[in-house]
Every structure is written in C-alpha cells, then in structure tokens.
C-alpha cells in the first residue's frame, strides 16, 4: 500500500517559472490609487443606476 505523506511531498500546483511582481508604491501612492479606483466605481454605479431607472 502506497501512502503519500503530506509532510514529505508538496503537491501544490505552483508554477515555478511564474514571475512574482513586487509593489514598490509608497503608502501614499496606494491610498491615491484606491481613491482613484473608488471614483471609477462610484461613477460606474451612478451610470448603472441611471440606466436602470429608465
């Protein structure tokens, strides 16, 4: 009987050739990006609400 021991074998499906991206933005830049994305979402929601009210 062959039993795989999870402590010995790592069976995760991970691509060893994947390129890992590192976020080099400052905290202020991250906050600014979140704010900008929030405005895009708010505008999109406003447009959708307008389309639904027709």
Secondary structure, DSSP 8 states (H G I E B T S, - for coil): -----TTT-------TT---------HHHHHHHHHHHHHHHHHHHHHHHHHHT-
